[in-house]
């Protein structure tokens, strides 16, 4: 799926809205929690399907040396504008990455597998170019958000994964390696705002089946983390899935 200028404008309007900005903050909290033990300084991270660079900017601020790749020239233009000299942004196809094996320490795929032709191939390519680990984020078919988004112009056309189908896909791609996941945003979109009686629940990091946005890390090495960072105080324990 090749995003155009209209898609970019719609995406940026959503992220500037109340629910959109709230969701982005909670998603970044989840990603920070899951990658808390990953060393940062001098470590490289590739985001495949970087879009306009919102998460790429998050990873850069977290301390990684970041590279972004996207199939859409419009998205790469927006990402380069957002990050400037802070990131290298390349045009490319997620199914056939233009990088060497083990070229990056980490690779992130965030809400990308829902929109590609061959999710298994994309995940295999991500694992090929990652030396230490892979981070995957996806929207949960088994969530209240699925009902609200079924008529969405983009998400309505996406292939929504359940945690169980994502687990099967991951094992097909990389085998039985350590995988740890969690989720955020358990309520419907109208609860995604401060001041809502359920706002504390929306800020919690929960077990995988409960939230609209799920993410997990795949450990590709047995090397211990060199500079582990403490998880945020609001986070709850996760479990392998």
Secondary structure, 3 states (H helix, E strand, C coil): CCCCHHHHHHHHHHHHCHHHHHHHHHHHHHHHHHCCCCCCCCCEEEEECCCCCHHHHHHHHHCCEEEEEECCHHHHHHHHHHHHHHEEEEECECCECCCCCCCEEEEEEECCHHHCCCHHHHHHHHHHHEEEEEEEEEEECCCHHHHHCCCCCCHHHCCCECHHHHHHHHHHHHCCCCEEEEEECCCCHHHCCCCCCCHHHHCCCECHHHCCEEEEEEECCCCCCCCCCCCCCCCCCCEEC
